[in-house]
């Protein structure tokens, strides 16, 4: 039952991503049908037929530009995925350093610091994923941090993810001040924090820098113009086959255009978006014994299974 529900959710997500293609392809099909019905009795379109070479040249040019645009969009998507992978890997490094450098705790104070560092890191990853999706990041931190720290985050008024990095750095400084870690270990913690900051900044740069709308608008208009002229140009030569040929060519071109659009924004809710929420929850499952109580871990793992396609 769960598997069929997940499959249905995945199919619906893909359909929503490519549903904008249906309307222009349907319009091309209608024009092809009308052109064929007009031309069949007396070849009326022969008098206004468009030469083949200019139309072929225009189609080849649009195809090249669409492929170039799709490659640029994929490079943007892949950079975002690489940056998010770097953030997750740095988080694993941080958790490994906490377990290796701070534990096993000989006193309750170090046990509290160890738990703050682990839970604060998991809260940071979820806060970044929420901010990249344009959501309020504070609710994502409630199940990781004590009430006093969440109240402090809410009162600061700044970005939750940046504030969590400050809290992590402050906790490491407190450990060093108590001589719980060495100078080299503190430097290793600081390097990991810098790596996470750089990865977060790269993801935010991609999200806040949109793909040029002019590029997309002109290309979409040219594709529309070509696909609307195509059935009129080929109806006299291909006859009823134009009702298949023109919509098929239009489907390919508009699909390429839509793929590029889906890849432009790798952190949006679409079939091509990076599943930042499910990847963040997967990170929790790698260290279930190191954070939270048993009921909290069970609740988190249940939520993880419900957000595979987030």
C-alpha positions in Angstrom: 0.0 0.0 0.0 2.8 2.4 0.9 4.7 1.5 -2.3 1.7 2.2 -4.5 1.2 5.5 -2.7 4.8 6.6 -3.2 4.6 5.6 -6.9 1.4 7.6 -7.3 3.0 10.6 -5.6 6.1 10.3 -7.9 4.0 10.1 -11.1 1.8 13.1 -10.0 5.0 15.1 -9.4 6.4 14.3 -12.8 3.0 15.2 -14.4 2.9 18.5 -12.7 6.4 19.3 -13.9 5.6 18.6 -17.6 1.9 19.5 -17.7 2.8 23.0 -19.2 3.8 21.1 -22.4 0.3 19.7 -23.0 -1.3 23.0 -24.0 1.1 24.1 -26.8 1.2 20.5 -28.2 -2.6 20.4 -28.2 -2.7 23.8 -30.0 -0.2 22.5 -32.6 -2.4 19.4 -33.1 -5.5 21.6 -33.7 -3.6 23.7 -36.2 -2.3 20.6 -38.0 -5.9 19.3 -38.2 -7.2 22.5 -39.6 -4.4 22.9 -42.1 -4.9 19.3 -43.3 -8.7 19.9 -43.7 -8.2 23.1 -45.6 -5.5 21.7 -47.9 -7.0 18.4 -48.7 -9.8 19.5 -51.1 -7.9 21.8 -53.5 -4.4 22.2 -52.1 -5.1 25.8 -51.0 -2.0 26.0 -48.8 0.3 25.5 -51.8 -0.2 29.2 -52.8 1.2 30.4 -49.4 3.6 27.5 -48.8 6.8 28.4 -46.8 10.1 27.4 -48.4 11.7 24.3 -46.7 15.2 25.6 -46.3 14.4 28.7 -44.0 12.1 26.6 -41.9 14.7 23.8 -41.6 17.4 26.3 -40.7 15.1 27.8 -38.1 14.3 24.4 -36.6 18.0 23.4 -36.4 18.9 26.8 -34.8 16.2 26.4 -32.2 17.3 22.8 -31.5 20.9 23.9 -30.9 19.9 26.8 -28.6 17.5 24.5 -26.6 20.3 21.9 -26.2 22.7 24.6 -25.1 20.2 26.0 -22.6 19.5 22.6 -21.2 23.2 22.0 -20.7 23.5 25.3 -18.8 20.5 24.4 -16.6 21.9 20.9 -15.9 25.3 22.4 -15.0 23.5 24.7 -12.6 21.6 21.7 -11.1 24.7 19.6 -10.8 26.6 22.4 -9.0 23.7 22.7 -6.6 23.8 18.9 -6.0 27.5 19.0 -5.5 27.3 21.8 -3.0 24.5 20.0 -1.0 26.6 16.8 -1.1 29.5 18.8 0.3 27.3 20.1 3.1 26.1 16.6 4.0 29.7 15.3 3.9 30.9 18.1 6.1 28.0 17.3 8.5 29.2 13.7 8.7 32.7 14.9 9.4 31.4 17.2 12.1 29.4 14.3 13.8 32.5 12.1 13.5 34.7 14.7 15.1 32.2 15.3 18.0 32.0 11.5 18.7 35.8 11.2 18.5 37.0 14.4 20.2 34.3 14.9 22.9 33.4 11.4 23.9 33.1 9.3 25.9 32.2 12.1 28.3 33.8 11.9 31.8 31.4 14.5 33.2 27.8 15.6 32.7 29.0 19.0 31.3 30.8 17.4 28.4 27.8 15.1 27.8 25.6 18.2 27.4 28.1 19.8 25.0 28.4 16.7 23.0 24.6 16.5 22.7 24.3 20.2 21.8 26.9 19.8 19.0 25.2 16.8 17.5 21.7 18.1 17.7 22.7 21.6 16.7 24.3 20.2 13.6 21.2 18.2 12.6 19.1 21.2 13.2 21.4 23.3 11.0 21.1 20.9 8.0 17.3 20.9 8.3 17.2 24.7 8.7 19.3 25.1 5.5 17.0 22.7 3.6 13.9 24.7 4.8 15.4 28.0 3.8 16.4 26.8 0.4 12.7 25.7 -0.1 11.5 29.1 1.0 10.0 27.8 4.3 10.2 29.0 7.9 13.3 27.2 9.3 12.5 27.7 12.9 9.9 24.8 13.2 12.5 22.4 11.7 14.8 23.0 14.7 12.2 22.5 17.5 12.7 18.7 17.7 16.5 19.0 18.0 17.2 21.9 20.3 16.1 22.7 23.9 13.4 25.3 24.3 15.8 28.0 25.6 17.9 27.8 22.4 14.9 27.9 20.1 13.6 30.9 21.9 17.0 32.6 21.5 16.9 31.8 17.8 13.4 33.3 17.4 14.4 36.4 19.2 17.6 37.1 17.2 15.6 37.9 14.1 18.5 36.7 11.8 18.7 33.6 9.6 18.2 30.5 11.6 21.0 28.6 9.8 23.6 31.3 10.3 22.6 31.6 14.0 23.0 27.9 14.4 26.5 28.0 13.0 27.3 30.7 15.6 25.9 28.5 18.4 28.0 25.6 17.2 31.2 27.8 17.1 30.4 29.1 20.6 30.0 25.6 22.0 33.4 24.5 20.5 35.0 27.6 22.0 33.5 26.7 25.4 35.0 23.2 25.1 38.4 24.6 24.4 38.0 27.1 27.3 37.4 24.1 29.6 40.4 22.3 28.1 38.0 19.5 26.9 39.6 19.6 23.4 43.0 20.5 22.2 44.0 23.4 20.0 44.4 21.1 17.0 40.9 19.6 17.6 39.4 23.1 17.8 41.1 24.0 14.5 39.6 20.9 12.9 36.1 21.9 14.1 36.6 25.4 12.7 37.7 24.1 9.3 34.5 21.9 9.2 32.4 24.9 10.1 34.0 26.9 7.3 33.3 24.1 4.8 29.7 24.1 5.8 29.4 27.8 5.6 30.9 27.8 2.1 28.5 25.1 0.9 25.5 26.9 2.4 26.6 30.1 0.7 26.9 28.4 -2.6 23.4 26.9 -2.4 22.0 30.3 -1.5 23.8 31.9 -4.4 22.2 29.5 -6.8 18.7 29.9 -5.3 18.9 33.7 -5.2 20.3 34.1 -8.7 17.6 33.3 -11.2 18.1 32.1 -14.7 17.8 35.2 -17.1 14.1 35.5 -17.9 14.8 37.2 -21.2 16.7 34.1 -22.4 13.8 31.9 -21.5 11.2 34.2 -22.9 12.7 34.7 -26.3 13.5 31.1 -26.7 9.9 30.1 -25.8 8.5 32.6 -28.2 10.7 31.3 -31.1 9.8 27.8 -30.3 6.1 28.7 -30.4 6.4 30.6 -33.7 8.3 27.7 -35.3 5.8 25.0 -34.1 2.8 27.1 -35.3 4.3 27.6 -38.7 5.4 24.0 -39.1 2.0 22.4 -39.7 1.0 25.1 -42.3 4.3 24.6 -44.1 4.2 20.8 -44.3 0.5 20.2 -44.7 0.6 20.3 -48.5 3.5 17.9 -48.8 2.8 15.4 -46.1 -1.0 15.5 -46.1 -2.6 13.8 -43.1 0.8 12.8 -41.8 1.3 16.5 -40.7 -1.2 15.8 -37.9 1.4 13.4 -36.4 4.7 15.0 -37.6 4.1 18.6 -36.4 2.8 17.7 -32.9 5.6 15.2 -32.5 8.3 17.8 -33.4 6.6 20.3 -31.1 6.5 17.8 -28.3 10.2 17.2 -28.5 11.1 20.9 -28.6 8.7 21.9 -25.8 9.9 19.0 -23.7 13.5 20.1 -24.1 12.4 23.6 -23.1 10.5 22.3 -20.0 13.4 20.1 -18.9 15.6 23.2 -18.9 13.0 25.1 -16.9 12.8 22.3 -14.3 16.6 22.2 -13.9 16.9 26.0 -13.6 15.7 25.9 -9.9 17.2 22.9 -8.3 15.7 23.7 -4.8 12.1 24.2 -6.0 9.3 21.6 -5.6 9.5 19.7 -8.9 10.4 16.3 -10.2 13.9 17.5 -11.0 14.5 19.3 -7.7 17.2 18.1 -5.3 15.5 16.1 -2.4 17.1 18.2 0.3 14.6 17.2 3.0 14.9 13.4 2.5 18.7 13.7 2.3 18.7 15.6 5.5 16.5 13.1 7.2 18.7 10.3 5.9 21.6 11.9 7.7 19.7 11.5 11.0 19.4 7.8 10.3 23.2 7.4 10.1 23.6 8.5 13.7 20.4 7.4 15.5 22.2 6.4 18.7 24.0 9.8 19.1 21.1 12.2 19.4 17.7 12.5 21.1 15.7 10.0 23.1 14.2 6.8 21.7 10.7 8.3 21.1 12.2 11.3 19.3 14.3 9.1 17.1 11.3 6.8 16.3 9.2 9.9 15.4 11.9 11.3 13.2 12.5 8.0 11.3 8.7 7.8 10.7 8.7 11.3 9.3 11.7 10.4 7.1 9.7 7.6 5.5 6.9 9.9 4.7 9.1 12.5 3.0 11.1 10.4 0.5 10.0 12.7 -2.4 10.4 16.1 -0.6 
